[in-house]
Amino acid sequence: MKAGTKNPAVLFVTGDNDLRMNPAHSRKMTAELQAATASGFPVMLRTNSNAGHGISTDKDEALEESADI
């Protein structure tokens, strides 16, 4: 990631119960992109404490996530 790059708006989505990817990676990536972007567009992170990696997300949570996106 190159500092000063004009990036589009970004929404990272992660679940605290993801067994494939440590949620800390999403947090670090979000912070790095927030610090590096020069576009003024938001860089956000949506974390769900009850979700995992995709298929383990329940229907209601998936609908809420889709609404946020």
PyMOL Python script that loads the backbone (N, CA, C, O; Angstrom):
from pymol import cmd

cmd.read_pdbstr("""\
ATOM      1  N   MET A   1       0.850  -1.156   0.000  1.00  0.00           N
ATOM      2  CA  MET A   1       0.000   0.000   0.000  1.00  0.00           C
ATOM      3  C   MET A   1       0.903   1.229   0.000  1.00  0.00           C
ATOM      4  O   MET A   1       1.832   1.333   0.802  1.00  0.00           O
ATOM      5  N   LYS A   2       0.623   2.138  -0.893  1.00  0.00           N
ATOM      6  CA  LYS A   2       1.443   3.330  -1.065  1.00  0.00           C
ATOM      7  C   LYS A   2       0.756   4.527  -0.421  1.00  0.00           C
ATOM      8  O   LYS A   2      -0.393   4.825  -0.746  1.00  0.00           O
ATOM      9  N   ALA A   3       1.435   5.211   0.478  1.00  0.00           N
ATOM     10  CA  ALA A   3       0.881   6.387   1.138  1.00  0.00           C
ATOM     11  C   ALA A   3       0.569   7.464   0.112  1.00  0.00           C
ATOM     12  O   ALA A   3       1.310   7.655  -0.852  1.00  0.00           O
ATOM     13  N   GLY A   4      -0.535   8.165   0.333  1.00  0.00           N
ATOM     14  CA  GLY A   4      -0.921   9.242  -0.554  1.00  0.00           C
ATOM     15  C   GLY A   4      -1.752   8.817  -1.749  1.00  0.00           C
ATOM     16  O   GLY A   4      -2.115   9.659  -2.571  1.00  0.00           O
ATOM     17  N   THR A   5      -2.061   7.545  -1.867  1.00  0.00           N
ATOM     18  CA  THR A   5      -2.889   7.048  -2.964  1.00  0.00           C
ATOM     19  C   THR A   5      -4.343   7.418  -2.714  1.00  0.00           C
ATOM     20  O   THR A   5      -4.818   7.344  -1.581  1.00  0.00           O
ATOM     21  N   LYS A   6      -5.047   7.814  -3.759  1.00  0.00           N
ATOM     22  CA  LYS A   6      -6.464   8.141  -3.634  1.00  0.00           C
ATOM     23  C   LYS A   6      -7.275   6.865  -3.836  1.00  0.00           C
ATOM     24  O   LYS A   6      -7.529   6.450  -4.967  1.00  0.00           O
ATOM     25  N   ASN A   7      -7.674   6.253  -2.733  1.00  0.00           N
ATOM     26  CA  ASN A   7      -8.434   5.000  -2.760  1.00  0.00           C
ATOM     27  C   ASN A   7      -9.930   5.288  -2.744  1.00  0.00           C
ATOM     28  O   ASN A   7     -10.348   6.353  -2.287  1.00  0.00           O
ATOM     29  N   PRO A   8     -10.746   4.347  -3.239  1.00  0.00           N
ATOM     30  CA  PRO A   8     -12.198   4.495  -3.132  1.00  0.00           C
ATOM     31  C   PRO A   8     -12.632   4.228  -1.691  1.00  0.00           C
ATOM     32  O   PRO A   8     -11.822   3.828  -0.855  1.00  0.00           O
ATOM     33  N   ALA A   9     -13.901   4.450  -1.412  1.00  0.00           N
ATOM     34  CA  ALA A   9     -14.451   4.082  -0.111  1.00  0.00           C
ATOM     35  C   ALA A   9     -14.332   2.573   0.053  1.00  0.00           C
ATOM     36  O   ALA A   9     -14.522   1.823  -0.905  1.00  0.00           O
ATOM     37  N   VAL A  10     -14.017   2.129   1.270  1.00  0.00           N
ATOM     38  CA  VAL A  10     -13.784   0.709   1.530  1.00  0.00           C
ATOM     39  C   VAL A  10     -14.530   0.297   2.788  1.00  0.00           C
ATOM     40  O   VAL A  10     -14.558   1.037   3.771  1.00  0.00           O
ATOM     41  N   LEU A  11     -15.137  -0.887   2.756  1.00  0.00           N
ATOM     42  CA  LEU A  11     -15.739  -1.491   3.936  1.00  0.00           C
ATOM     43  C   LEU A  11     -15.183  -2.903   4.063  1.00  0.00           C
ATOM     44  O   LEU A  11     -15.473  -3.774   3.243  1.00  0.00           O
ATOM     45  N   PHE A  12     -14.381  -3.114   5.103  1.00  0.00           N
ATOM     46  CA  PHE A  12     -13.899  -4.453   5.418  1.00  0.00           C
ATOM     47  C   PHE A  12     -14.920  -5.100   6.337  1.00  0.00           C
ATOM     48  O   PHE A  12     -15.470  -4.439   7.217  1.00  0.00           O
ATOM     49  N   VAL A  13     -15.177  -6.385   6.139  1.00  0.00           N
ATOM     50  CA  VAL A  13     -16.144  -7.123   6.953  1.00  0.00           C
ATOM     51  C   VAL A  13     -15.442  -8.331   7.546  1.00  0.00           C
ATOM     52  O   VAL A  13     -14.802  -9.097   6.826  1.00  0.00           O
ATOM     53  N   THR A  14     -15.561  -8.504   8.865  1.00  0.00           N
ATOM     54  CA  THR A  14     -14.924  -9.636   9.523  1.00  0.00           C
ATOM     55  C   THR A  14     -15.803 -10.148  10.654  1.00  0.00           C
ATOM     56  O   THR A  14     -16.675  -9.441  11.160  1.00  0.00           O
ATOM     57  N   GLY A  15     -15.553 -11.387  11.034  1.00  0.00           N
ATOM     58  CA  GLY A  15     -16.244 -11.987  12.168  1.00  0.00           C
ATOM     59  C   GLY A  15     -15.227 -12.417  13.211  1.00  0.00           C
ATOM     60  O   GLY A  15     -14.160 -12.924  12.866  1.00  0.00           O
ATOM     61  N   ASP A  16     -15.546 -12.220  14.468  1.00  0.00           N
ATOM     62  CA  ASP A  16     -14.619 -12.583  15.548  1.00  0.00           C
ATOM     63  C   ASP A  16     -14.420 -14.086  15.674  1.00  0.00           C
ATOM     64  O   ASP A  16     -13.444 -14.523  16.284  1.00  0.00           O
ATOM     65  N   ASN A  17     -15.320 -14.885  15.112  1.00  0.00           N
ATOM     66  CA  ASN A  17     -15.216 -16.343  15.219  1.00  0.00           C
ATOM     67  C   ASN A  17     -14.733 -16.984  13.926  1.00  0.00           C
ATOM     68  O   ASN A  17     -15.014 -18.154  13.668  1.00  0.00           O
ATOM     69  N   ASP A  18     -14.010 -16.228  13.115  1.00  0.00           N
ATOM     70  CA  ASP A  18     -13.498 -16.732  11.851  1.00  0.00           C
ATOM     71  C   ASP A  18     -12.305 -17.647  12.123  1.00  0.00           C
ATOM     72  O   ASP A  18     -11.281 -17.200  12.641  1.00  0.00           O
ATOM     73  N   LEU A  19     -12.437 -18.919  11.774  1.00  0.00           N
ATOM     74  CA  LEU A  19     -11.365 -19.883  12.010  1.00  0.00           C
ATOM     75  C   LEU A  19     -10.323 -19.878  10.893  1.00  0.00           C
ATOM     76  O   LEU A  19      -9.232 -20.421  11.069  1.00  0.00           O
ATOM     77  N   ARG A  20     -10.641 -19.276   9.750  1.00  0.00           N
ATOM     78  CA  ARG A  20      -9.705 -19.254   8.625  1.00  0.00           C
ATOM     79  C   ARG A  20      -8.779 -18.039   8.646  1.00  0.00           C
ATOM     80  O   ARG A  20      -7.638 -18.115   8.190  1.00  0.00           O
ATOM     81  N   MET A  21      -9.272 -16.923   9.176  1.00  0.00           N
ATOM     82  CA  MET A  21      -8.507 -15.677   9.137  1.00  0.00           C
ATOM     83  C   MET A  21      -8.641 -14.981  10.496  1.00  0.00           C
ATOM     84  O   MET A  21      -9.748 -14.760  10.986  1.00  0.00           O
ATOM     85  N   ASN A  22      -7.513 -14.645  11.086  1.00  0.00           N
ATOM     86  CA  ASN A  22      -7.515 -13.931  12.356  1.00  0.00           C
ATOM     87  C   ASN A  22      -8.128 -12.547  12.146  1.00  0.00           C
ATOM     88  O   ASN A  22      -7.659 -11.804  11.284  1.00  0.00           O
ATOM     89  N   PRO A  23      -9.168 -12.176  12.912  1.00  0.00           N
ATOM     90  CA  PRO A  23      -9.807 -10.867  12.741  1.00  0.00           C
ATOM     91  C   PRO A  23      -8.840  -9.694  12.932  1.00  0.00           C
ATOM     92  O   PRO A  23      -9.110  -8.596  12.444  1.00  0.00           O
ATOM     93  N   ALA A  24      -7.746  -9.901  13.615  1.00  0.00           N
ATOM     94  CA  ALA A  24      -6.769  -8.828  13.802  1.00  0.00           C
ATOM     95  C   ALA A  24      -6.193  -8.370  12.467  1.00  0.00           C
ATOM     96  O   ALA A  24      -5.806  -7.210  12.329  1.00  0.00           O
ATOM     97  N   HIS A  25      -6.133  -9.260  11.488  1.00  0.00           N
ATOM     98  CA  HIS A  25      -5.620  -8.877  10.177  1.00  0.00           C
ATOM     99  C   HIS A  25      -6.516  -7.824   9.528  1.00  0.00           C
ATOM    100  O   HIS A  25      -6.017  -6.886   8.906  1.00  0.00           O
ATOM    101  N   SER A  26      -7.817  -7.968   9.666  1.00  0.00           N
ATOM    102  CA  SER A  26      -8.748  -6.976   9.119  1.00  0.00           C
ATOM    103  C   SER A  26      -8.587  -5.647   9.825  1.00  0.00           C
ATOM    104  O   SER A  26      -8.633  -4.593   9.190  1.00  0.00           O
ATOM    105  N   ARG A  27      -8.400  -5.686  11.117  1.00  0.00           N
ATOM    106  CA  ARG A  27      -8.219  -4.449  11.885  1.00  0.00           C
ATOM    107  C   ARG A  27      -6.939  -3.727  11.466  1.00  0.00           C
ATOM    108  O   ARG A  27      -6.931  -2.509  11.289  1.00  0.00           O
ATOM    109  N   LYS A  28      -5.865  -4.490  11.311  1.00  0.00           N
ATOM    110  CA  LYS A  28      -4.592  -3.883  10.903  1.00  0.00           C
ATOM    111  C   LYS A  28      -4.682  -3.319   9.485  1.00  0.00           C
ATOM    112  O   LYS A  28      -4.178  -2.228   9.220  1.00  0.00           O
ATOM    113  N   MET A  29      -5.311  -4.047   8.584  1.00  0.00           N
ATOM    114  CA  MET A  29      -5.441  -3.578   7.203  1.00  0.00           C
ATOM    115  C   MET A  29      -6.271  -2.304   7.144  1.00  0.00           C
ATOM    116  O   MET A  29      -5.938  -1.377   6.406  1.00  0.00           O
ATOM    117  N   THR A  30      -7.354  -2.255   7.920  1.00  0.00           N
ATOM    118  CA  THR A  30      -8.191  -1.062   7.962  1.00  0.00           C
ATOM    119  C   THR A  30      -7.388   0.139   8.448  1.00  0.00           C
ATOM    120  O   THR A  30      -7.449   1.213   7.849  1.00  0.00           O
ATOM    121  N   ALA A  31      -6.638  -0.040   9.528  1.00  0.00           N
ATOM    122  CA  ALA A  31      -5.839   1.056  10.085  1.00  0.00           C
ATOM    123  C   ALA A  31      -4.771   1.526   9.099  1.00  0.00           C
ATOM    124  O   ALA A  31      -4.539   2.727   8.957  1.00  0.00           O
ATOM    125  N   GLU A  32      -4.127   0.587   8.421  1.00  0.00           N
ATOM    126  CA  GLU A  32      -3.095   0.952   7.447  1.00  0.00           C
ATOM    127  C   GLU A  32      -3.686   1.740   6.282  1.00  0.00           C
ATOM    128  O   GLU A  32      -3.109   2.737   5.848  1.00  0.00           O
ATOM    129  N   LEU A  33      -4.832   1.297   5.778  1.00  0.00           N
ATOM    130  CA  LEU A  33      -5.456   1.985   4.657  1.00  0.00           C
ATOM    131  C   LEU A  33      -5.973   3.360   5.078  1.00  0.00           C
ATOM    132  O   LEU A  33      -5.880   4.320   4.312  1.00  0.00           O
ATOM    133  N   GLN A  34      -6.519   3.460   6.296  1.00  0.00           N
ATOM    134  CA  GLN A  34      -6.975   4.757   6.796  1.00  0.00           C
ATOM    135  C   GLN A  34      -5.811   5.750   6.860  1.00  0.00           C
ATOM    136  O   GLN A  34      -5.967   6.920   6.511  1.00  0.00           O
ATOM    137  N   ALA A  35      -4.660   5.282   7.301  1.00  0.00           N
ATOM    138  CA  ALA A  35      -3.493   6.150   7.428  1.00  0.00           C
ATOM    139  C   ALA A  35      -2.901   6.525   6.075  1.00  0.00           C
ATOM    140  O   ALA A  35      -2.331   7.607   5.933  1.00  0.00           O
ATOM    141  N   ALA A  36      -3.025   5.651   5.081  1.00  0.00           N
ATOM    142  CA  ALA A  36      -2.355   5.861   3.800  1.00  0.00           C
ATOM    143  C   ALA A  36      -3.193   6.597   2.764  1.00  0.00           C
ATOM    144  O   ALA A  36      -2.638   7.250   1.880  1.00  0.00           O
ATOM    145  N   THR A  37      -4.516   6.508   2.853  1.00  0.00           N
ATOM    146  CA  THR A  37      -5.355   7.057   1.786  1.00  0.00           C
ATOM    147  C   THR A  37      -5.341   8.582   1.785  1.00  0.00           C
ATOM    148  O   THR A  37      -5.255   9.223   2.833  1.00  0.00           O
ATOM    149  N   ALA A  38      -5.427   9.136   0.603  1.00  0.00           N
ATOM    150  CA  ALA A  38      -5.462  10.584   0.444  1.00  0.00           C
ATOM    151  C   ALA A  38      -6.755  11.030  -0.230  1.00  0.00           C
ATOM    152  O   ALA A  38      -6.872  12.183  -0.647  1.00  0.00           O
ATOM    153  N   SER A  39      -7.720  10.131  -0.339  1.00  0.00           N
ATOM    154  CA  SER A  39      -8.934  10.433  -1.106  1.00  0.00           C
ATOM    155  C   SER A  39      -9.988  11.177  -0.303  1.00  0.00           C
ATOM    156  O   SER A  39     -10.813  11.881  -0.885  1.00  0.00           O
ATOM    157  N   GLY A  40      -9.984  11.041   1.006  1.00  0.00           N
ATOM    158  CA  GLY A  40     -11.053  11.628   1.804  1.00  0.00           C
ATOM    159  C   GLY A  40     -12.272  10.734   1.922  1.00  0.00           C
ATOM    160  O   GLY A  40     -13.196  11.041   2.676  1.00  0.00           O
ATOM    161  N   PHE A  41     -12.286   9.623   1.180  1.00  0.00           N
ATOM    162  CA  PHE A  41     -13.384   8.667   1.294  1.00  0.00           C
ATOM    163  C   PHE A  41     -13.182   7.808   2.531  1.00  0.00           C
ATOM    164  O   PHE A  41     -12.046   7.598   2.956  1.00  0.00           O
ATOM    165  N   PRO A  42     -14.274   7.302   3.122  1.00  0.00           N
ATOM    166  CA  PRO A  42     -14.132   6.520   4.355  1.00  0.00           C
ATOM    167  C   PRO A  42     -13.531   5.137   4.125  1.00  0.00           C
ATOM    168  O   PRO A  42     -13.730   4.515   3.081  1.00  0.00           O
ATOM    169  N   VAL A  43     -12.795   4.679   5.123  1.00  0.00           N
ATOM    170  CA  VAL A  43     -12.290   3.310   5.192  1.00  0.00           C
ATOM    171  C   VAL A  43     -12.832   2.771   6.511  1.00  0.00           C
ATOM    172  O   VAL A  43     -12.433   3.224   7.584  1.00  0.00           O
ATOM    173  N   MET A  44     -13.738   1.805   6.429  1.00  0.00           N
ATOM    174  CA  MET A  44     -14.457   1.338   7.610  1.00  0.00           C
ATOM    175  C   MET A  44     -14.284  -0.163   7.809  1.00  0.00           C
ATOM    176  O   MET A  44     -13.944  -0.898   6.882  1.00  0.00           O
ATOM    177  N   LEU A  45     -14.522  -0.590   9.025  1.00  0.00           N
ATOM    178  CA  LEU A  45     -14.474  -2.001   9.384  1.00  0.00           C
ATOM    179  C   LEU A  45     -15.770  -2.371  10.077  1.00  0.00           C
ATOM    180  O   LEU A  45     -16.193  -1.703  11.021  1.00  0.00           O
ATOM    181  N   ARG A  46     -16.401  -3.440   9.606  1.00  0.00           N
ATOM    182  CA  ARG A  46     -17.609  -3.965  10.249  1.00  0.00           C
ATOM    183  C   ARG A  46     -17.240  -5.310  10.860  1.00  0.00           C
ATOM    184  O   ARG A  46     -16.872  -6.247  10.152  1.00  0.00           O
ATOM    185  N   THR A  47     -17.342  -5.394  12.179  1.00  0.00           N
ATOM    186  CA  THR A  47     -16.998  -6.619  12.892  1.00  0.00           C
ATOM    187  C   THR A  47     -18.233  -7.165  13.585  1.00  0.00           C
ATOM    188  O   THR A  47     -18.977  -6.420  14.223  1.00  0.00           O
ATOM    189  N   ASN A  48     -18.450  -8.475  13.456  1.00  0.00           N
ATOM    190  CA  ASN A  48     -19.554  -9.131  14.142  1.00  0.00           C
ATOM    191  C   ASN A  48     -18.963 -10.137  15.117  1.00  0.00           C
ATOM    192  O   ASN A  48     -18.193 -11.016  14.732  1.00  0.00           O
ATOM    193  N   SER A  49     -19.328  -9.998  16.368  1.00  0.00           N
ATOM    194  CA  SER A  49     -18.782 -10.889  17.392  1.00  0.00           C
ATOM    195  C   SER A  49     -19.355 -12.298  17.322  1.00  0.00           C
ATOM    196  O   SER A  49     -18.801 -13.212  17.932  1.00  0.00           O
ATOM    197  N   ASN A  50     -20.448 -12.495  16.596  1.00  0.00           N
ATOM    198  CA  ASN A  50     -21.073 -13.820  16.509  1.00  0.00           C
ATOM    199  C   ASN A  50     -20.837 -14.515  15.175  1.00  0.00           C
ATOM    200  O   ASN A  50     -21.254 -15.660  15.001  1.00  0.00           O
ATOM    201  N   ALA A  51     -20.187 -13.862  14.243  1.00  0.00           N
ATOM    202  CA  ALA A  51     -20.039 -14.427  12.898  1.00  0.00           C
ATOM    203  C   ALA A  51     -18.696 -15.109  12.721  1.00  0.00           C
ATOM    204  O   ALA A  51     -17.740 -14.866  13.457  1.00  0.00           O
ATOM    205  N   GLY A  52     -18.659 -15.966  11.723  1.00  0.00           N
ATOM    206  CA  GLY A  52     -17.432 -16.655  11.367  1.00  0.00           C
ATOM    207  C   GLY A  52     -17.039 -16.313   9.951  1.00  0.00           C
ATOM    208  O   GLY A  52     -17.020 -15.139   9.581  1.00  0.00           O
ATOM    209  N   HIS A  53     -16.725 -17.310   9.154  1.00  0.00           N
ATOM    210  CA  HIS A  53     -16.260 -17.097   7.784  1.00  0.00           C
ATOM    211  C   HIS A  53     -17.364 -17.472   6.806  1.00  0.00           C
ATOM    212  O   HIS A  53     -17.466 -18.626   6.387  1.00  0.00           O
ATOM    213  N   GLY A  54     -18.188 -16.500   6.444  1.00  0.00           N
ATOM    214  CA  GLY A  54     -19.198 -16.698   5.402  1.00  0.00           C
ATOM    215  C   GLY A  54     -20.307 -17.655   5.749  1.00  0.00           C
ATOM    216  O   GLY A  54     -21.338 -17.241   6.279  1.00  0.00           O
ATOM    217  N   ILE A  55     -20.122 -18.922   5.463  1.00  0.00           N
ATOM    218  CA  ILE A  55     -21.183 -19.918   5.578  1.00  0.00           C
ATOM    219  C   ILE A  55     -21.697 -20.065   7.011  1.00  0.00           C
ATOM    220  O   ILE A  55     -22.844 -20.461   7.213  1.00  0.00           O
ATOM    221  N   SER A  56     -20.873 -19.757   7.994  1.00  0.00           N
ATOM    222  CA  SER A  56     -21.315 -19.899   9.382  1.00  0.00           C
ATOM    223  C   SER A  56     -22.093 -18.686   9.880  1.00  0.00           C
ATOM    224  O   SER A  56     -22.524 -18.668  11.033  1.00  0.00           O
ATOM    225  N   THR A  57     -22.281 -17.678   9.040  1.00  0.00           N
ATOM    226  CA  THR A  57     -23.038 -16.493   9.404  1.00  0.00           C
ATOM    227  C   THR A  57     -24.528 -16.793   9.279  1.00  0.00           C
ATOM    228  O   THR A  57     -24.979 -17.299   8.252  1.00  0.00           O
ATOM    229  N   ASP A  58     -25.298 -16.478  10.335  1.00  0.00           N
ATOM    230  CA  ASP A  58     -26.729 -16.775  10.267  1.00  0.00           C
ATOM    231  C   ASP A  58     -27.444 -15.802   9.319  1.00  0.00           C
ATOM    232  O   ASP A  58     -26.893 -14.771   8.933  1.00  0.00           O
ATOM    233  N   LYS A  59     -28.663 -16.150   8.959  1.00  0.00           N
ATOM    234  CA  LYS A  59     -29.420 -15.422   7.936  1.00  0.00           C
ATOM    235  C   LYS A  59     -29.658 -13.964   8.319  1.00  0.00           C
ATOM    236  O   LYS A  59     -29.480 -13.070   7.491  1.00  0.00           O
ATOM    237  N   ASP A  60     -30.057 -13.715   9.566  1.00  0.00           N
ATOM    238  CA  ASP A  60     -30.333 -12.346  10.004  1.00  0.00           C
ATOM    239  C   ASP A  60     -29.080 -11.482   9.929  1.00  0.00           C
ATOM    240  O   ASP A  60     -29.132 -10.332   9.491  1.00  0.00           O
ATOM    241  N   GLU A  61     -27.964 -12.040  10.356  1.00  0.00           N
ATOM    242  CA  GLU A  61     -26.709 -11.293  10.302  1.00  0.00           C
ATOM    243  C   GLU A  61     -26.299 -11.030   8.866  1.00  0.00           C
ATOM    244  O   GLU A  61     -25.815  -9.943   8.552  1.00  0.00           O
ATOM    245  N   ALA A  62     -26.481 -11.991   8.003  1.00  0.00           N
ATOM    246  CA  ALA A  62     -26.150 -11.807   6.582  1.00  0.00           C
ATOM    247  C   ALA A  62     -26.983 -10.695   5.966  1.00  0.00           C
ATOM    248  O   ALA A  62     -26.476  -9.922   5.152  1.00  0.00           O
ATOM    249  N   LEU A  63     -28.253 -10.604   6.342  1.00  0.00           N
ATOM    250  CA  LEU A  63     -29.115  -9.530   5.838  1.00  0.00           C
ATOM    251  C   LEU A  63     -28.658  -8.166   6.356  1.00  0.00           C
ATOM    252  O   LEU A  63     -28.629  -7.196   5.598  1.00  0.00           O
ATOM    253  N   GLU A  64     -28.299  -8.084   7.641  1.00  0.00           N
ATOM    254  CA  GLU A  64     -27.800  -6.829   8.209  1.00  0.00           C
ATOM    255  C   GLU A  64     -26.498  -6.405   7.526  1.00  0.00           C
ATOM    256  O   GLU A  64     -26.295  -5.226   7.237  1.00  0.00           O
ATOM    257  N   GLU A  65     -25.630  -7.367   7.274  1.00  0.00           N
ATOM    258  CA  GLU A  65     -24.364  -7.082   6.586  1.00  0.00           C
ATOM    259  C   GLU A  65     -24.642  -6.552   5.183  1.00  0.00           C
ATOM    260  O   GLU A  65     -24.021  -5.577   4.760  1.00  0.00           O
ATOM    261  N   SER A  66     -25.554  -7.172   4.466  1.00  0.00           N
ATOM    262  CA  SER A  66     -25.895  -6.719   3.120  1.00  0.00           C
ATOM    263  C   SER A  66     -26.452  -5.300   3.139  1.00  0.00           C
ATOM    264  O   SER A  66     -26.155  -4.499   2.253  1.00  0.00           O
ATOM    265  N   ALA A  67     -27.263  -4.990   4.153  1.00  0.00           N
ATOM    266  CA  ALA A  67     -27.813  -3.635   4.277  1.00  0.00           C
ATOM    267  C   ALA A  67     -26.698  -2.610   4.518  1.00  0.00           C
ATOM    268  O   ALA A  67     -26.747  -1.506   3.975  1.00  0.00           O
ATOM    269  N   ASP A  68     -25.709  -2.963   5.316  1.00  0.00           N
ATOM    270  CA  ASP A  68     -24.598  -2.055   5.578  1.00  0.00           C
ATOM    271  C   ASP A  68     -23.776  -1.808   4.321  1.00  0.00           C
ATOM    272  O   ASP A  68     -23.323  -0.691   4.070  1.00  0.00           O
ATOM    273  N   ILE A  69     -23.591  -2.859   3.540  1.00  0.00           N
ATOM    274  CA  ILE A  69     -22.811  -2.731   2.306  1.00  0.00           C
ATOM    275  C   ILE A  69     -23.547  -1.835   1.335  1.00  0.00           C
ATOM    276  O   ILE A  69     -23.062  -1.594   0.229  1.00  0.00           O
TER     277      ILE A  69
END
""", "prot")
cmd.dss("prot")
cmd.show_as("cartoon", "prot")
cmd.util.cbc("prot")
cmd.orient("prot")
